[in-house]
Amino acid sequence: MKDYTPSRSPCPVGRASRLLGDRWVLLILREAFLGIDRFEDFMSRLDISRAALTSRLGWMVAAGVLERVPPQAKRARYRLTPAGEALRPTYDAIKAWGDAWLPRAHHADAEQGLE
């Protein structure tokens, strides 16, 4: 597992991108905003390996976006911190931009009425 190392960039965007530039972090945030808080529930909802999920949750805890409750428990919950909750408008803006500018891929199955 690669540890999270905070950026020393003088630019706040550079510092934020160290964490938020990871695809899995954004998808874990999505699930947390939907109320998911258990490791196994993240696993079942995301197409992510156990090692990658462990790593990203560790990063998010180290960055202060999530907290483990209780901290040392084997089956802890991952709860959004105030810093994590503060990301909700940013997440909503990214989602709205994706809806507006990156439409879903058009599949041949949809043309045949199979979706």
Buried (B, 14 or more C-beta within 10 A) or exposed (E): EEEBEEBEEEEEEEBBEBBBEBEBBBBBBBBBBEEBBEBEBBBEBBEBEEEEBBBBBBBBBBBEBBBBEEEEEEEBBBEBBEEBEEBEEEBEEBEEEEEEEEEEEEEEEEEEEEE
